[in-house]
Amino acid sequence: LCVSLLSTGFIGATISYDFDTSPEKRAHQPEFYGYIPDNGTVRAMSFLSMALNSALVLCTRAFASALLFNVSTSAFLLAISADM
């Protein structure tokens, strides 16, 4: 479970990092892209923070879904259908 959470967080962070550090995207929309600074150490910390944040959000959603399923299956199905 931990490997799945971390790999999903890594993939999400990689996508965000690649979009944000793209020179073309920064040139076209500088107000939106560019939240990751050009400093290498800060970039690494930003990437690590984004990966851990994504993994923890996924973990929280999975845990909340499991709890909701145990409490009320119909509420779980309603929440899942509303989320899609």
Helices and strands as residue ranges (DSSP letters): H 2-21, H 23-28, H 40-71, H 73-83
